[in-house]
Amino acid sequence: MPVDEVAGTEVDTFVYGSGAGPAVMHDTEVGEIWGSRTEKFGSAWAWRAHENVMSLIGRGIDPLNVLIDRAHEKGMAFFASLRMAHPMDPADTENPFNWKFRIDHPEMCLTGSGAHAFNWEYEEVRDERFAYIEEYVNRYEIEGIELEFSFCPSYFEDGEEEKKSGIMTDFLRRVRQEVDDASRRKQRRIELGVKIPPTESGNRGIGLDVPAWIKEGLVDFVVPTLYEDRQIDPDFPFEWLVELTDGTDCEVYPTLQRAVRGQDAADGRMEPGAIDLHAERENFYAAAASYWERGAAAIYMLFLEWPHGPAVREVLGEVHDPELLQPKEKRYLARRQSKEADRYGYKSSLKAFLGAGESHTVSMYIADELKDATVHLYLRLMWSTGDDDMTVSVNGTTISLEDAVRRDLDGYYGIGLEVLLAKSTVRQGKNDITISLDARPVRLGAPIVWEKAELRVAHATPQASSSIP
């Protein structure tokens, strides 16, 4: 059971995605059970998922109540999460990720870049999602509900998003009223939150007026996240939400992702594919410490390596406490650029392409107090050679590369540099790392590809003041 995967850690709230798409995996009375209209499943996993759900329902057991009860037994609050969008061609009738409401109403789908997602101008579209929300808060003993706006987020036709944002705000008012009414009937508080893209401009661009929602008190918590790019990011940009929620009852729960970007394939370096690797504990510790330092009220975690082994459970048992994190070794890693993140204005300064005479700066946040710490800078520079004349500086101070540890990467494809930084060079808070390529071998026309920047922080191990007699 998924609840048991996190039971016994410091996880205090279990958030359950309602289904693999717009249909749900519980005994709904207002919508569609996932896979219920599929005659022939095209995969064993899809068939198995549906059979598991229906085997419980056939015995009079609602799978959602099983999860809710188990979470409560293990001392966790239970939040239901409902996707607000899920594009799927209405003509693809046999796909279990589709559902009858879309198949019956292709005229209500978007036609532009968000093709096949529903157009929220239609009242029927809003009513269909609202019915699930109403069912959750009235029929089930949940502590909260999350509206998932960040998955495939297209709600209005291209160019109409900001002008139509009032439609979504009105929908949030309607949901807030229903949640508050259910709370009064049950005589206990039910939380209402939203999961949204990570930047203010990115939300405006899809028709979500998040500042208005917070100002009006429509939401109790906000979860900035990005589905399409799962790189862990100690510099994840959620401060705009911390500022908006200051002085309100709304809290910010930034998402701590689970992946790091590996070394790119050597061929075609200008447009390479990339490999995502599971982050190490030190990556999680660094990002979590940064989140707490920059104003997170809680940390939201998803996409962790499944099933959760000892390493993941250890992370889940430690990232909740800033004081516990302080002495731990950490790896602050600059995330790499992705087209998916760029869509929302979520920019990254890597990868960078440097020709002779060019320079580039990467900014990285360190949460640690560095009084008794050592800090190493790690760089990965593809196409770099020993004949490059290059200057590396941290916060304006030039770093000597004479004592740097140099490693060849993948044959001739690049180098890795490791440098111990002087205490006066690096600081708690924002740090700027600059590389200037002063000269390059005359006949070498390829640029250096700055692919990785990482600051590794290690704290001194406390020593006993005297020996034990």
C-alpha positions in Angstrom: 0.0 0.0 0.0 1.4 3.4 -0.9 0.6 4.9 2.5 2.9 2.3 4.2 5.7 3.4 1.9 6.0 6.7 3.9 4.6 5.5 7.3 7.1 5.8 10.1 8.9 8.7 8.5 8.3 12.4 9.2 5.7 12.7 6.5 2.6 14.1 8.1 0.3 14.6 5.1 -0.5 12.0 2.4 -1.6 13.6 -0.9 -3.4 11.1 -3.3 -3.7 11.7 -7.0 -7.3 10.7 -7.8 -6.6 8.8 -11.0 -4.3 8.2 -13.9 -5.9 11.0 -15.9 -9.3 12.6 -15.5 -11.2 9.5 -14.5 -10.7 8.3 -11.0 -9.8 5.2 -9.1 -12.5 5.1 -6.5 -16.2 4.3 -6.4 -17.4 7.7 -7.6 -21.1 8.5 -7.9 -20.6 11.6 -10.1 -18.1 10.7 -12.7 -16.2 7.8 -14.4 -14.1 5.1 -12.8 -10.8 4.7 -14.7 -11.0 2.0 -17.4 -14.7 1.3 -16.8 -15.6 1.8 -20.5 -12.5 0.1 -22.0 -13.3 -3.1 -23.7 -9.8 -4.3 -24.5 -6.8 -2.9 -22.6 -3.6 -2.4 -24.7 -1.3 -3.1 -21.8 -1.1 -5.4 -18.8 -0.5 -2.5 -16.3 -3.7 -0.7 -17.4 -5.7 -3.9 -17.2 -4.2 -4.7 -13.8 -4.9 -1.2 -12.4 -8.6 -1.4 -13.4 -9.0 -5.0 -12.1 -7.5 -4.0 -8.8 -9.9 -1.1 -8.4 -13.0 -3.1 -9.5 -12.1 -6.1 -7.3 -12.5 -3.9 -4.3 -15.6 -2.1 -5.5 -17.2 -5.4 -6.3 -16.8 -6.4 -2.6 -18.4 -3.2 -1.4 -15.0 -1.6 -0.6 -14.2 1.9 -1.8 -10.4 2.0 -2.6 -10.3 5.7 -1.5 -11.7 4.9 1.9 -9.0 2.1 2.3 -6.3 4.7 1.7 -7.9 7.4 3.9 -8.4 4.9 6.8 -4.8 3.7 6.5 -3.4 7.2 6.5 -5.3 8.0 9.6 -4.2 4.8 11.3 -0.6 5.9 10.6 -1.1 9.4 11.9 -1.2 11.2 8.6 -3.7 13.7 7.3 -5.2 12.7 3.9 -5.5 15.2 1.0 -7.2 14.3 -2.3 -5.7 15.7 -5.4 -7.7 16.3 -8.6 -6.3 17.2 -12.0 -7.9 20.2 -13.6 -6.6 19.4 -17.2 -5.6 16.4 -19.2 -5.4 16.7 -23.0 -6.6 13.7 -25.0 -8.0 13.5 -28.5 -11.7 12.8 -28.2 -11.4 10.4 -31.2 -9.1 8.2 -29.2 -12.0 6.3 -27.6 -10.1 3.2 -26.6 -7.4 5.0 -24.6 -8.1 4.4 -20.8 -6.6 7.9 -20.2 -9.6 9.4 -22.1 -13.0 9.7 -20.6 -16.6 9.8 -21.8 -17.3 13.4 -21.0 -14.5 14.5 -23.5 -15.5 11.9 -26.1 -19.1 13.2 -26.0 -18.0 16.9 -26.2 -15.2 17.5 -28.7 -16.7 20.9 -29.4 -15.6 22.0 -25.9 -11.9 21.2 -26.5 -9.2 23.8 -27.2 -7.9 24.0 -30.8 -4.5 25.9 -30.4 -1.4 24.9 -28.5 -3.4 23.2 -25.8 -5.3 21.1 -28.3 -7.7 18.5 -26.8 -7.6 20.0 -23.3 -10.9 21.4 -22.3 -11.8 25.1 -22.8 -12.8 26.4 -19.3 -15.0 29.0 -20.8 -17.7 26.3 -20.9 -19.8 26.1 -17.8 -20.2 22.4 -18.4 -16.5 21.9 -18.2 -16.3 23.6 -14.8 -19.3 21.8 -13.5 -17.8 18.4 -14.4 -14.6 19.0 -12.3 -16.7 20.7 -9.5 -18.8 17.6 -9.1 -15.7 15.6 -8.1 -14.7 18.3 -5.6 -18.1 18.4 -4.1 -18.1 14.6 -3.7 -14.6 14.6 -2.1 -15.3 17.1 0.6 -18.8 15.9 1.5 -18.6 12.1 1.1 -15.1 11.3 2.3 -13.3 12.0 5.6 -10.4 14.0 4.1 -8.5 16.8 5.7 -7.9 18.7 2.5 -8.2 18.9 -1.2 -5.7 20.0 -3.8 -6.6 21.3 -7.2 -3.9 20.2 -9.6 -3.4 23.0 -12.1 0.2 22.3 -13.1 -0.3 19.1 -15.1 -0.5 19.8 -18.8 -1.9 23.3 -17.9 -4.0 24.6 -20.8 -7.4 26.2 -19.9 -8.1 28.8 -22.6 -7.4 29.5 -26.2 -4.1 31.0 -27.2 -4.0 34.7 -26.5 -7.1 34.6 -24.3 -5.5 33.3 -21.1 -5.0 36.5 -19.1 -8.3 38.0 -20.3 -10.2 34.9 -19.2 -8.4 34.5 -15.8 -11.5 35.9 -14.0 -13.4 32.7 -15.1 -10.9 30.6 -13.1 -11.0 32.9 -10.1 -14.8 32.7 -10.0 -14.4 28.9 -10.1 -12.1 29.1 -7.1 -14.6 31.2 -5.2 -17.3 28.5 -5.9 -14.9 25.8 -4.7 -13.9 27.8 -1.6 -17.6 28.2 -0.7 -18.3 24.5 -1.1 -15.2 23.5 1.0 -16.2 26.0 3.7 -19.8 24.7 3.8 -18.6 21.1 4.1 -16.2 22.1 6.9 -19.2 23.6 8.8 -21.3 20.6 8.3 -18.5 18.3 9.5 -17.5 20.7 12.2 -13.8 20.5 11.3 -11.5 22.4 9.0 -11.0 21.1 5.4 -8.0 22.7 3.7 -8.1 23.9 0.1 -4.9 24.2 -1.9 -3.6 24.5 -5.5 -0.6 23.0 -7.3 0.6 25.5 -9.9 3.5 26.3 -12.2 6.6 27.8 -10.4 6.5 31.4 -11.7 4.1 34.3 -11.5 4.4 35.0 -15.2 3.9 31.3 -16.0 0.7 31.3 -14.1 -0.6 34.5 -15.7 0.3 33.0 -19.1 -2.2 30.1 -18.6 -5.0 32.1 -17.1 -4.3 31.7 -13.4 -4.4 34.8 -11.3 -2.7 33.4 -8.2 -2.1 36.8 -6.5 -5.9 37.4 -6.6 -6.5 34.0 -5.1 -4.2 34.6 -2.2 -5.3 38.2 -1.6 -9.0 37.1 -1.5 -8.2 34.2 0.9 -9.4 31.5 -1.6 -6.6 29.0 -0.9 -5.0 27.7 2.3 -1.8 26.5 0.6 0.1 26.8 -2.7 2.3 24.2 -4.1 4.6 25.5 -6.9 5.8 22.6 -9.0 6.8 21.5 -12.5 5.8 18.1 -13.9 7.8 18.2 -17.2 11.2 18.7 -15.6 12.0 16.8 -12.4 15.4 18.2 -11.7 16.1 19.0 -8.0 16.8 22.7 -7.6 18.1 24.4 -4.4 17.3 27.7 -6.2 13.7 26.8 -7.0 11.9 30.2 -7.5 9.1 30.3 -4.9 10.0 33.6 -3.1 7.3 35.5 -5.0 4.7 33.3 -3.3 6.3 33.8 0.1 6.0 37.5 -0.4 2.4 37.3 -1.6 1.4 35.1 1.4 3.1 37.3 4.0 0.5 38.4 6.5 -2.1 36.0 5.2 -3.2 32.5 6.4 -2.0 30.9 3.1 1.2 28.8 3.2 3.8 27.9 0.6 4.8 24.3 0.1 7.5 24.2 -2.7 8.0 20.9 -4.4 11.3 19.1 -3.9 12.0 17.1 -7.0 14.1 13.9 -7.3 16.4 14.0 -10.3 19.8 15.3 -11.4 20.8 15.7 -15.0 23.6 13.4 -16.0 26.4 13.9 -18.5 24.9 14.5 -21.9 25.6 12.2 -24.9 28.8 13.2 -26.5 27.5 13.4 -30.1 25.5 16.4 -31.2 26.4 18.5 -28.2 24.5 21.6 -29.4 21.2 19.8 -29.0 22.0 16.7 -26.9 19.6 14.4 -25.1 20.1 14.2 -21.4 19.8 11.4 -18.8 18.0 12.0 -15.5 19.5 10.2 -12.5 18.1 9.8 -9.0 19.4 12.6 -6.7 21.7 11.6 -3.8 20.8 12.3 -0.2 23.2 15.3 -0.2 21.3 16.8 -3.0 18.0 16.5 -1.1 19.6 17.9 2.1 20.9 21.0 0.2 17.7 21.8 -1.5 15.6 21.3 1.6 17.9 23.5 3.7 17.6 26.2 1.0 13.8 25.9 1.0 13.6 26.3 4.8 16.0 29.2 4.7 14.0 31.0 2.0 10.6 30.8 3.7 8.9 27.4 2.9 6.2 26.5 5.4 6.4 22.8 4.4 8.1 20.7 1.8 6.1 18.8 -0.8 7.8 15.7 -2.2 6.8 13.6 -5.3 8.4 11.4 -8.0 10.8 9.8 -5.5 12.4 6.5 -6.5 9.8 3.8 -6.2 9.5 1.6 -4.2 10.9 3.7 -1.4 14.1 2.0 -0.2 16.1 2.9 2.9 17.8 5.9 1.3 14.5 7.5 0.4 13.0 6.8 3.8 16.1 8.3 5.4 15.5 11.5 3.4 11.8 11.5 4.3 12.9 11.2 8.0 15.3 14.1 7.9 14.4 16.9 5.5 11.7 18.2 7.8 14.1 19.8 10.3 16.4 22.7 9.4 18.4 22.2 12.6 18.9 18.5 11.8 20.0 19.4 8.2 22.5 22.1 9.3 25.5 19.8 10.0 24.9 17.4 7.1 27.0 17.2 4.0 25.2 18.9 1.1 25.5 19.2 -2.6 24.1 22.5 -4.0 23.6 21.8 -7.7 22.6 24.3 -10.4 19.8 22.8 -12.4 20.1 22.6 -16.2 17.9 24.4 -18.7 14.9 22.7 -20.2 12.4 23.8 -22.9 9.6 22.6 -20.7 10.6 24.9 -17.8 11.4 27.8 -20.1 7.7 27.8 -21.1 6.8 29.2 -17.7 9.7 31.6 -17.4 11.6 29.2 -15.1 15.1 29.8 -16.5 18.4 28.3 -15.7 21.9 29.6 -16.5 23.2 26.1 -17.6 24.1 24.8 -20.0 26.3 27.6 -21.2 28.4 27.7 -24.4 31.6 29.7 -24.1 33.8 30.8 -27.0 37.1 32.6 -26.7 36.7 36.0 -25.1 33.3 35.1 -23.6 32.2 34.7 -19.9 29.2 33.4 -18.1 27.9 33.6 -14.5 25.9 31.0 -12.5 24.2 32.1 -9.2 23.8 29.5 -6.5 22.3 29.7 -3.0 23.9 28.2 0.1 21.7 27.8 3.2 24.5 26.6 5.5 26.4 28.6 8.1 29.9 28.2 6.9 32.0 29.0 9.9 33.4 25.5 10.4 32.7 24.2 6.9 34.7 23.3 3.9 33.3 24.1 0.4 34.4 22.5 -2.8 33.4 23.8 -6.2 32.8 21.1 -8.9 32.6 22.0 -12.6 31.9 19.9 -15.6 33.3 21.5 -18.8 32.7 19.5 -22.1 35.1 20.1 -25.0 37.5 21.8 -22.7 41.2 21.0 -23.0 44.4 21.6 -21.0 45.4 24.3 -23.4 42.4 26.5 -22.6 43.3 29.8 -20.9 40.4 30.2 -18.5 39.6 32.3 -15.4 37.2 31.0 -12.7 36.0 33.4 -10.0 33.6 33.1 -7.1 31.9 36.3 -5.8 34.4 38.3 -7.7 37.5 36.6 -6.3 39.7 34.7 -8.9 40.2 31.1 -8.0 43.6 29.5 -8.5 43.3 26.4 -10.7 46.9 25.2 -10.0 45.8 22.9 -7.2 42.5 21.9 -8.8 41.8 18.2 -9.2 41.3 17.6 -12.9 39.5 14.5 -14.3 39.1 13.6 -17.9 35.4 12.8 -18.8 34.5 10.2 -21.3 37.8 10.2 -23.1 38.4 13.4 -24.9 34.9 14.9 -24.4 35.6 17.1 -21.4 37.0 17.7 -18.0 35.8 17.8 -14.4 37.4 20.3 -12.1 37.3 20.2 -8.3 38.6 23.2 -6.3 38.7 23.8 -2.5 37.4 27.3 -1.9 38.8 29.7 0.7 36.5 30.6 3.5 36.6 34.2 2.5 35.5 33.4 -1.0 32.1 31.7 -0.4 29.2 32.8 1.8 25.8 31.9 3.1 23.2 33.1 0.7 23.7 33.9 -3.0 27.0 33.0 -4.6 28.1 34.0 -8.1 30.4 31.7 -10.1 31.9 33.1 -13.2 34.0 31.4 -15.9 35.8 33.5 -18.5 37.4 31.8 -21.5 40.3 34.1 -22.2 41.8 32.1 -25.0 41.3 28.9 -26.9 43.6 26.9 -29.3 43.5 28.7 -32.6 42.3 25.7 -34.6 39.7 24.6 -32.1 36.4 26.2 -33.1 34.0 24.3 -30.8 32.8 26.1 -27.7 33.3 24.9 -24.2 30.0 23.6 -22.9 29.6 24.4 -19.2 27.4 21.6 -18.1 27.6 21.4 -14.3 28.2 23.6 -11.3 28.0 22.2 -7.8 29.0 23.5 -4.4 29.7 20.7 -1.9 29.5 21.7 1.8 31.0 19.5 4.5 31.0 20.5 8.2 33.6 19.6 10.8 32.8 16.6 12.9 32.5 17.7 16.6 35.3 16.3 18.7 35.2 15.4 22.4 36.9 18.1 24.6 38.6 15.4 26.6 39.1 11.7 26.7 36.9 9.5 28.9 39.0 8.3 31.9 
